[in-house]
Amino acid sequence: MKIAVLSRNGKLYSTRRLIEAARQRGHEAEVIDFLKCYFLIERGNPEIFYHGAKLTGVNATIPRIGASRTFYGTAVVRQFEMMGIFCANESQAITRSRDKLRTMQILSRESIGIPATAFASSPSDIEHLISEVGGAPLVIKLLQGTQGIGVVLAETEKAAESVIEAFYGLDANMLIQEYIKEAKAADIRAFVVGGEVVGAMKRQGAKGEFRSNIHRGGTAIPVQLSKEEESTAVNSARVLGLNIAGVDMLQSDRGPLIMEVNSSPGLEGIEKATGIDIAGKIIEFIEKNVSNREMIKDKIKV
């Protein structure tokens, strides 16, 4: 089987591990810089070109699309889909999960636990917004932020008003969320593959830092999820349509609360914290799905 890892940087830990895991299982694996792909759209003949040559023989892709390249990256994934090639995460699911507001709306509709979240377009609503999420302290998140960038903890209502007004002045879209004090600057990352949690870690923010992201200096240890936490993680990935997802949740007095569902979760933190071959789990998932698709095709031919 030939697997294409859609990534802009073959030296990244996650990309290297996926290539390594695929080759260890006897597959051909290649890093494809999706920004260097182009395609022609013709009647009944979807094709992708890479470095000037038609890309052929690919059985499956693993999209590793950065947030800043979502539009073009998902267009490439969609073209692979049109060619009948299995994609570990589908283009629509990636796009859906990248929209933090839409993610919260979908989770809310499905009765999955989330922090109280407010969104508005007018600065005249600031006092009401703050009140609706339980007052200060509260968290303000830019919709375009990643890895903890653009996330602010406002400890007083005056501070919250100042930050919100500043973001409005920059025409920035933001979510205003309830601060979960009992989480104590820690969260849980559950790694979901094919409808199962294959690894989980608890991330603790650095001293004086309320964000628990490892990129922000946080630390991680393996953790055993409760049944409720596990089902919440699996259901969150499912309702967003993601086969592979990093589900971030807070432990609160009213149960697990989802903060974010990541369609391109990093492997380094989770593999080092748990010692689990997460990359291998992803390749096993792809093997199973490509095999099933081939069996269906054979039955149709008969």
Summary of the structure (lengths in Angstrom):
residues: 302
radius of gyration: 20.5
end to end distance: 22.8
largest distance: 70.2
contacts: 963
relative contact order: 0.14
helix: 41%
strand: 26%
